[in-house]
Amino acid sequence: MPASAPPPTDRSFLGRLSLPEARFVADALRTETVGGVLLLLAAVTALIWANTPLKDSYAAVQDFHLGPAALGLNLSIEHWAADGLLAIFFFVAGIELKRELVAGELRDPKAAALPVIAAICGMAVPALVYTLVNAVGGGDFGGWAVPTATDIAFALAVLAVIGTSLPSALRAFLLTLAVVDDLLAILIIAIFFTDTLNFAALGGAFAGLAVFWLLLRKGVRGWYVYVPLALVIWGLMYNSGIHATIAGVSMGLMLRCTAHEGEEHSPGEHIEHLVRPLSAGLAVPLFALFSAGVTISGKSIGDVFTQPVTLGVVLGLVVGKAIGIFGGTWLTARFTRASLNPALAWPDVFAVATLAGIGFTVSLLIGELAFENDPALTDQVKAAVLTGSLIAAVLASVLLKLRVRRYQALCAEEERDEDHDGIPDVYEEHTPEYHLRMAEIYERKAAEHRERAQLAGASRAEGDRPA
């Protein structure tokens, strides 16, 4: 935001973040960016592995079973990645959601309305696009939820690859969208992809969650208490018939995400800082490695654009996401009379909405759940998710590159710290202390230049004196 701009008001959309929020977003997205690059490498590795003479070994590793059968946990590597490792991902998502609700962008209902409505529209419109395509083409309606999810890590990886840094307000908007998106995806998985319930196991999982909550309230500390308990809760949730990732998000939501007096960080933020690298750097890339490997051929690529199920997924991600998020944002801003940050423009919002069409991790997971009894269709849906995400990434890259100079200028302005006090100047320019510090700096510089002028004058006079 320009230095002369007044402080943002509650009516400003994509206005300047508070300093703590801006720092939190920057730290969170920095880890997600690294994880996104690893995720991209894992997906490429999976595709190469599945399309070379080594493809039989890929299938063998995917189907290799391990785990205690007596506990109902003799699972394939692919299922361990989807049901086990993604529970870590959703645990972090639960902490993110809790923090957003109590200390972030979602704590104020008025401020939260816009990103929440944008996220809801960004899931509803892709589902509608998928449904319309399959209604016209006579396809299977079971995959309606596949194009509804956004993969924040993959989106940030694209930004890293194309070398574009978004201003903090756009980054926060993208992160908030992804957090709400994850919550809605969790609800979809819990409600629509639970066929049978084992009430004994479910009761045990709820009892474990109650113990987990009680220990947190009592202030009990020690990973050796919580990690074994979390594993028990996860195992019971898996055997209950509800997708095991629900256990992860439930435990994440229970953590306290507000700092008490004397605490630099809340327990939730501390644990998120420890677990996020494990999620972004190991859990999600391994899931991609064992889920993204689909056989690619001219026929399979052609089928993506000719079969109603796969075409619905591609159009849902590319068209539905962009229209849904942008349309929901514009309509909400229009009817609430929220003004857009004057440093940005509506095409910036559309570019971010297009970037949100990259739906990788959760889309692959929902695709596996939706068509788990049809492996051939599951692979086709995976190919459609990869294709749609690639198209969305290319389109978003083009749109963002058109504004890259503007973004670079905004980022430089947000990071400028001329008084060298460790706080960006945009957060201090409306305080007298900042201007007094700057006056001292300029006075020292002026004194230095006057001294240099005198030395230069004396030197010139010495040179002009006759020998």
C-alpha positions as CSV (number, residue, x, y, z in Angstrom):
1,M,0.0,0.0,0.0
2,P,1.4,3.4,-0.8
3,A,2.9,5.3,2.1
4,S,0.4,8.1,1.8
5,A,-2.6,5.9,2.1
6,P,-4.5,6.1,5.3
7,P,-4.8,3.2,7.7
8,P,-7.3,0.7,6.3
9,T,-10.8,0.7,7.7
10,D,-13.2,-2.2,8.5
11,R,-14.8,-1.6,5.1
12,S,-11.6,-2.2,3.2
13,F,-11.2,-5.6,1.4
14,L,-7.7,-6.9,1.0
15,G,-6.4,-4.1,3.1
16,R,-3.2,-4.1,5.1
17,L,-2.8,-6.9,7.7
18,S,-1.8,-6.2,11.3
19,L,1.9,-6.7,11.9
20,P,1.5,-10.0,13.9
21,E,-0.9,-11.4,11.4
22,A,1.4,-10.4,8.5
23,R,4.3,-12.2,10.2
24,F,2.3,-15.3,10.9
25,V,1.1,-15.5,7.3
26,A,4.6,-15.0,6.0
27,D,6.0,-17.8,8.3
28,A,3.2,-20.2,7.5
29,L,3.4,-19.7,3.8
30,R,7.2,-20.0,3.8
31,T,6.9,-23.5,5.1
32,E,4.0,-24.3,2.8
33,T,6.1,-23.1,-0.2
34,V,8.9,-25.4,0.6
35,G,6.5,-28.2,1.1
36,G,4.8,-27.3,-2.2
37,V,8.0,-27.7,-4.1
38,L,8.5,-31.1,-2.5
39,L,4.9,-32.0,-3.3
40,L,5.5,-31.0,-7.0
41,L,8.7,-33.1,-7.1
42,A,6.9,-36.1,-5.5
43,A,4.1,-35.8,-8.1
44,V,6.5,-35.7,-11.0
45,T,8.4,-38.7,-9.5
46,A,5.2,-40.7,-9.2
47,L,4.3,-39.9,-12.8
48,I,7.7,-40.9,-14.1
49,W,7.7,-44.1,-11.9
50,A,4.3,-45.1,-13.2
51,N,5.1,-44.5,-16.8
52,T,8.5,-46.3,-17.2
53,P,9.5,-50.0,-17.3
54,L,9.5,-49.7,-13.5
55,K,5.8,-49.2,-13.3
56,D,5.2,-52.8,-11.9
57,S,7.4,-52.0,-9.0
58,Y,5.3,-48.8,-8.4
59,A,2.1,-50.9,-8.2
60,A,3.9,-53.4,-6.0
61,V,5.0,-50.8,-3.5
62,Q,1.5,-49.2,-3.5
63,D,-0.2,-52.5,-2.7
64,F,2.4,-53.7,-0.2
65,H,0.5,-54.4,3.1
66,L,1.8,-53.9,6.6
67,G,0.4,-53.3,10.1
68,P,-1.4,-55.3,12.8
69,A,-4.3,-57.2,11.2
70,A,-5.8,-58.0,14.7
71,L,-6.4,-54.2,15.1
72,G,-7.9,-53.9,11.6
73,L,-4.8,-51.9,10.5
74,N,-3.2,-54.2,8.0
75,L,-3.2,-51.6,5.2
76,S,-1.4,-51.0,1.9
77,I,1.2,-48.3,1.6
78,E,-1.2,-46.3,-0.4
79,H,-3.8,-46.5,2.3
80,W,-1.3,-45.7,5.0
81,A,-0.4,-42.5,3.1
82,A,-4.0,-41.5,2.5
83,D,-5.5,-42.4,5.9
84,G,-2.4,-42.1,8.1
85,L,-0.1,-39.4,6.8
86,L,-2.9,-37.1,5.7
87,A,-4.2,-37.2,9.3
88,I,-1.1,-35.1,10.1
89,F,-2.0,-32.7,7.3
90,F,-5.5,-32.3,8.7
91,F,-4.2,-31.9,12.2
92,V,-2.3,-28.9,11.1
93,A,-5.4,-27.7,9.1
94,G,-7.4,-28.0,12.4
95,I,-4.9,-25.8,14.2
96,E,-4.9,-23.3,11.4
97,L,-8.7,-23.2,11.5
98,K,-8.8,-22.8,15.3
99,R,-6.3,-19.9,15.1
100,E,-8.2,-18.2,12.3
101,L,-11.4,-18.4,14.4
102,V,-9.9,-17.0,17.6
103,A,-7.0,-14.7,16.5
104,G,-7.0,-14.5,12.7
105,E,-9.1,-13.3,9.8
106,L,-12.2,-15.3,10.9
107,R,-12.5,-13.9,14.4
108,D,-14.6,-11.0,13.3
109,P,-17.8,-12.2,11.7
110,K,-18.1,-9.1,9.5
111,A,-14.5,-9.5,8.3
112,A,-14.9,-13.2,7.9
113,A,-18.0,-13.0,5.8
114,L,-16.2,-12.3,2.6
115,P,-13.5,-15.0,2.6
116,V,-16.0,-17.6,4.0
117,I,-18.6,-16.8,1.3
118,A,-15.9,-16.8,-1.4
119,A,-14.7,-20.2,-0.2
120,I,-18.3,-21.6,-0.1
121,C,-19.0,-20.3,-3.6
122,G,-15.5,-21.7,-4.7
123,M,-16.7,-25.1,-3.7
124,A,-20.4,-24.9,-4.7
125,V,-19.8,-23.7,-8.3
126,P,-17.2,-26.4,-9.2
127,A,-19.6,-29.1,-7.8
128,L,-22.4,-27.5,-9.9
129,V,-20.2,-27.5,-13.0
130,Y,-19.3,-31.1,-12.5
131,T,-23.0,-32.0,-12.0
132,L,-24.1,-30.1,-15.1
133,V,-21.4,-31.8,-17.3
134,N,-22.4,-35.2,-16.1
135,A,-26.1,-34.5,-16.4
136,V,-25.6,-33.6,-20.1
137,G,-23.1,-36.3,-20.8
138,G,-24.8,-39.1,-18.8
139,G,-21.8,-39.6,-16.5
140,D,-21.4,-40.6,-12.8
141,F,-22.5,-38.0,-10.3
142,G,-20.5,-39.6,-7.5
143,G,-17.4,-37.4,-8.2
144,W,-19.2,-34.1,-7.6
145,A,-16.9,-33.2,-4.7
146,V,-13.6,-33.9,-6.5
147,P,-13.1,-30.4,-8.0
148,T,-14.1,-28.6,-4.8
149,A,-10.8,-28.6,-3.0
150,T,-7.9,-26.1,-3.2
151,D,-4.3,-27.2,-2.5
152,I,-2.5,-24.3,-0.9
153,A,0.9,-26.0,-0.9
154,F,0.8,-26.7,-4.6
155,A,-0.5,-23.2,-5.4
156,L,2.4,-21.7,-3.5
157,A,4.8,-24.0,-5.3
158,V,3.6,-22.6,-8.5
159,L,4.2,-19.0,-7.2
160,A,7.8,-20.1,-6.2
161,V,8.5,-21.7,-9.6
162,I,7.3,-18.7,-11.6
163,G,9.0,-16.3,-9.2
164,T,6.0,-14.2,-8.2
165,S,5.6,-12.9,-4.7
166,L,2.0,-11.8,-3.8
167,P,1.3,-8.9,-1.5
168,S,0.5,-9.9,2.1
169,A,-3.2,-9.2,1.7
170,L,-3.5,-11.5,-1.3
171,R,-1.5,-14.2,0.5
172,A,-3.7,-14.0,3.6
173,F,-6.8,-14.2,1.4
174,L,-5.5,-17.3,-0.3
175,L,-4.5,-18.9,3.0
176,T,-7.9,-18.1,4.6
177,L,-9.7,-19.5,1.5
178,A,-7.6,-22.7,1.9
179,V,-8.4,-23.0,5.6
180,V,-12.2,-22.7,5.1
181,D,-11.8,-25.0,2.0
182,D,-10.2,-27.6,4.2
183,L,-12.9,-27.4,6.8
184,L,-15.7,-27.8,4.2
185,A,-13.7,-30.7,2.6
186,I,-13.5,-32.4,6.0
187,L,-17.3,-32.1,6.4
188,I,-17.9,-33.5,2.9
189,I,-15.7,-36.5,3.7
190,A,-17.4,-37.1,7.0
191,I,-20.9,-36.7,5.7
192,F,-20.9,-38.1,2.2
193,F,-18.2,-40.8,2.3
194,T,-19.2,-42.7,5.4
195,D,-21.2,-45.8,4.5
196,T,-21.2,-47.9,7.6
197,L,-20.4,-47.1,11.2
198,N,-18.8,-49.3,13.9
199,F,-20.4,-47.6,17.0
200,A,-18.1,-49.3,19.5
201,A,-15.0,-48.0,17.7
202,L,-16.6,-44.6,17.2
203,G,-17.5,-44.4,20.9
204,G,-13.9,-45.3,21.8
205,A,-12.6,-42.6,19.5
206,F,-14.9,-40.0,21.1
207,A,-13.8,-41.2,24.5
208,G,-10.2,-40.8,23.5
209,L,-10.9,-37.3,22.2
210,A,-12.5,-36.4,25.5
211,V,-9.4,-37.6,27.4
212,F,-7.2,-35.6,24.9
213,W,-9.3,-32.4,25.6
214,L,-9.2,-33.0,29.4
215,L,-5.4,-33.4,29.4
216,L,-5.1,-30.1,27.4
217,R,-7.4,-28.3,29.8
218,K,-5.4,-29.6,32.8
219,G,-2.2,-28.3,31.3
220,V,-0.6,-31.7,31.0
221,R,2.6,-31.6,28.9
222,G,4.8,-34.1,27.1
223,W,4.7,-35.6,23.7
224,Y,5.0,-39.1,25.2
225,V,1.4,-38.6,26.6
226,Y,-0.2,-37.1,23.5
227,V,1.4,-39.0,20.7
228,P,0.4,-42.5,21.9
229,L,-3.1,-41.2,22.7
230,A,-3.4,-39.6,19.2
231,L,-2.4,-42.9,17.6
232,V,-5.1,-44.8,19.6
233,I,-7.7,-42.2,18.6
234,W,-6.6,-42.4,15.0
235,G,-6.9,-46.2,15.0
236,L,-10.3,-46.2,16.6
237,M,-11.5,-43.5,14.1
238,Y,-10.3,-45.6,11.2
239,N,-12.1,-48.7,12.4
240,S,-15.3,-46.7,13.1
241,G,-15.9,-46.2,9.4
242,I,-15.4,-42.5,9.4
243,H,-12.3,-41.3,7.5
244,A,-9.4,-41.3,9.9
245,T,-8.3,-37.8,8.9
246,I,-11.3,-36.6,11.0
247,A,-9.3,-37.6,14.1
248,G,-6.5,-35.3,13.1
249,V,-8.6,-32.2,12.5
250,S,-10.6,-32.9,15.7
251,M,-7.4,-32.9,17.8
252,G,-6.1,-29.8,16.1
253,L,-9.3,-27.9,16.9
254,M,-8.9,-28.7,20.6
255,L,-5.6,-26.9,21.0
256,R,-5.5,-23.5,22.6
257,C,-4.5,-20.9,20.0
258,T,-4.6,-17.7,22.1
259,A,-1.5,-16.7,24.2
260,H,-1.9,-16.2,27.9
261,E,0.0,-13.5,29.8
262,G,3.7,-14.3,29.8
263,E,3.5,-16.6,26.7
264,E,5.2,-15.5,23.5
265,H,3.2,-18.1,21.5
266,S,0.1,-20.1,22.3
267,P,0.4,-23.9,22.6
268,G,-1.4,-24.3,19.3
269,E,1.0,-22.0,17.4
270,H,4.0,-23.8,19.1
271,I,2.8,-27.3,18.1
272,E,1.9,-26.1,14.6
273,H,5.4,-24.7,14.2
274,L,6.8,-28.1,15.1
275,V,4.4,-30.3,13.1
276,R,3.9,-28.2,10.0
277,P,7.3,-29.1,8.5
278,L,6.5,-32.8,9.1
279,S,3.2,-32.3,7.3
280,A,4.4,-30.1,4.4
281,G,7.8,-31.8,4.0
282,L,7.0,-35.5,4.5
283,A,3.3,-36.4,4.9
284,V,1.8,-34.7,1.9
285,P,4.7,-35.4,-0.5
286,L,4.6,-39.1,0.4
287,F,0.8,-39.1,-0.2
288,A,1.4,-37.5,-3.6
289,L,4.1,-40.1,-4.4
290,F,1.8,-43.0,-3.8
291,S,-1.4,-41.4,-5.2
292,A,-0.4,-39.4,-8.2
293,G,1.1,-42.2,-10.3
294,V,-1.2,-42.7,-13.2
295,T,-0.5,-44.1,-16.6
296,I,-0.4,-41.4,-19.2
297,S,-1.0,-42.0,-22.9
298,G,-2.5,-40.2,-25.8
299,K,-5.8,-42.1,-25.2
300,S,-5.9,-41.4,-21.5
301,I,-5.3,-37.7,-22.1
302,G,-8.0,-37.7,-24.8
303,D,-10.4,-39.4,-22.4
304,V,-9.9,-36.6,-19.9
305,F,-11.6,-34.2,-22.3
306,T,-14.2,-36.5,-23.7
307,Q,-15.5,-38.5,-20.7
308,P,-18.1,-36.6,-18.7
309,V,-16.6,-37.6,-15.3
310,T,-13.1,-36.4,-16.1
311,L,-14.3,-33.4,-18.1
312,G,-16.4,-32.4,-15.2
313,V,-13.4,-32.5,-12.9
314,V,-11.3,-30.4,-15.2
315,L,-13.9,-27.8,-15.9
316,G,-14.8,-27.7,-12.2
317,L,-11.3,-26.9,-11.2
318,V,-10.4,-24.5,-14.0
319,V,-13.8,-22.7,-14.6
320,G,-15.8,-23.5,-11.5
321,K,-13.2,-22.4,-9.0
322,A,-12.3,-19.1,-10.8
323,I,-16.0,-18.1,-11.3
324,G,-17.1,-19.3,-7.8
325,I,-14.4,-17.5,-5.8
326,F,-14.3,-14.3,-7.9
327,G,-18.1,-14.2,-8.2
328,G,-18.7,-14.8,-4.5
329,T,-16.1,-12.2,-3.6
330,W,-17.4,-9.5,-5.9
331,L,-21.0,-10.0,-4.9
332,T,-20.3,-10.0,-1.2
333,A,-18.1,-6.8,-1.5
334,R,-20.9,-5.3,-3.7
335,F,-23.7,-5.9,-1.3
336,T,-21.7,-5.1,1.9
337,R,-20.2,-2.0,0.3
338,A,-16.7,-3.1,1.2
339,S,-14.2,-1.2,-0.9
340,L,-11.2,-2.9,-2.5
341,N,-7.7,-1.9,-1.4
342,P,-6.9,0.9,-3.9
343,A,-3.4,-0.6,-4.3
344,L,-5.0,-3.7,-5.9
345,A,-7.6,-4.3,-8.6
346,W,-10.3,-6.9,-9.3
347,P,-8.1,-8.7,-11.9
348,D,-5.8,-9.5,-8.9
349,V,-8.7,-11.3,-7.2
350,F,-9.5,-13.2,-10.3
351,A,-5.9,-14.3,-10.7
352,V,-5.9,-15.7,-7.1
353,A,-9.3,-17.3,-7.8
354,T,-7.8,-19.0,-10.8
355,L,-4.8,-20.1,-8.7
356,A,-7.2,-21.7,-6.3
357,G,-8.2,-24.1,-9.1
358,I,-5.1,-26.1,-8.3
359,G,-6.8,-28.9,-6.4
360,F,-4.3,-31.7,-5.8
361,T,-4.0,-33.4,-2.3
362,V,-7.6,-33.3,-1.1
363,S,-9.0,-33.7,-4.6
364,L,-7.0,-36.9,-5.1
365,L,-8.2,-38.2,-1.7
366,I,-11.9,-37.5,-2.5
367,G,-11.5,-39.1,-5.9
368,E,-10.2,-42.3,-4.3
369,L,-13.1,-42.3,-1.8
370,A,-15.7,-41.5,-4.5
371,F,-14.7,-44.3,-6.9
372,E,-12.9,-46.7,-4.5
373,N,-14.8,-49.7,-6.1
374,D,-13.7,-48.8,-9.6
375,P,-9.8,-48.6,-9.9
376,A,-9.9,-47.7,-13.6
377,L,-12.2,-44.7,-13.0
378,T,-10.1,-43.7,-10.0
379,D,-7.0,-43.5,-12.2
380,Q,-9.0,-41.5,-14.8
381,V,-10.1,-39.0,-12.1
382,K,-6.6,-38.7,-10.9
383,A,-5.5,-37.8,-14.4
384,A,-8.3,-35.3,-14.6
385,V,-7.2,-33.7,-11.3
386,L,-3.6,-33.4,-12.5
387,T,-4.7,-32.0,-15.9
388,G,-7.1,-29.5,-14.4
389,S,-4.6,-28.4,-11.8
390,L,-1.9,-27.9,-14.5
391,I,-4.2,-25.8,-16.7
392,A,-5.2,-23.7,-13.7
393,A,-1.6,-23.2,-12.8
394,V,-0.7,-22.1,-16.3
395,L,-3.6,-19.7,-16.5
396,A,-2.9,-18.2,-13.1
397,S,0.8,-17.9,-13.9
398,V,0.0,-15.8,-17.0
399,L,-2.5,-13.6,-15.1
400,L,-0.1,-13.0,-12.2
401,K,2.9,-12.3,-14.5
402,L,0.9,-9.5,-16.1
403,R,0.9,-7.8,-12.7
404,V,4.3,-8.9,-11.4
405,R,5.9,-5.4,-11.4
406,R,3.0,-4.1,-9.3
407,Y,3.3,-7.0,-6.9
408,Q,7.0,-6.4,-6.6
409,A,6.5,-2.8,-5.8
410,L,3.9,-3.6,-3.2
411,C,6.1,-6.2,-1.5
412,A,9.0,-3.8,-1.5
413,E,6.8,-1.2,0.2
414,E,5.5,-3.7,2.7
415,E,9.1,-4.7,3.7
416,R,10.7,-1.2,3.7
417,D,12.4,-0.4,7.0
418,E,14.3,2.9,6.6
419,D,14.6,3.5,10.3
420,H,16.1,0.0,10.8
421,D,14.0,-0.9,13.9
422,G,12.9,-4.3,12.6
423,I,9.3,-3.1,12.0
424,P,8.2,-2.3,8.4
425,D,7.7,1.5,8.0
426,V,4.1,1.1,6.7
427,Y,3.1,0.1,10.2
428,E,4.7,3.2,11.8
429,E,4.2,6.0,9.3
430,H,1.2,7.4,11.2
431,T,3.1,7.7,14.5
432,P,5.2,10.7,15.6
433,E,8.0,8.5,16.9
434,Y,8.7,7.1,13.5
435,H,9.1,10.6,12.0
436,L,11.3,11.7,14.8
437,R,13.6,8.8,14.2
438,M,13.6,9.5,10.5
439,A,14.4,13.2,11.2
440,E,17.4,12.1,13.3
441,I,18.6,9.8,10.5
442,Y,18.3,12.5,7.9
443,E,20.0,15.1,10.2
444,R,23.0,12.7,10.6
445,K,23.1,12.2,6.8
446,A,22.9,16.0,6.3
447,A,25.7,16.6,8.7
448,E,27.8,13.9,7.0
449,H,27.2,15.5,3.6
450,R,28.1,19.0,4.9
451,E,31.4,17.6,6.3
452,R,32.1,15.9,2.9
453,A,31.3,19.2,1.1
454,Q,33.8,21.1,3.3
455,L,36.5,18.5,2.7
456,A,35.8,18.5,-1.0
457,G,36.0,22.4,-1.0
458,A,39.2,22.3,0.9
459,S,40.7,19.8,-1.5
460,R,39.7,21.8,-4.5
461,A,41.2,25.0,-3.0
462,E,44.5,23.1,-2.3
463,G,44.5,21.9,-6.0
464,D,43.9,25.5,-7.3
465,R,46.8,27.0,-5.3
466,P,49.8,27.8,-7.5
467,A,52.9,25.6,-7.2
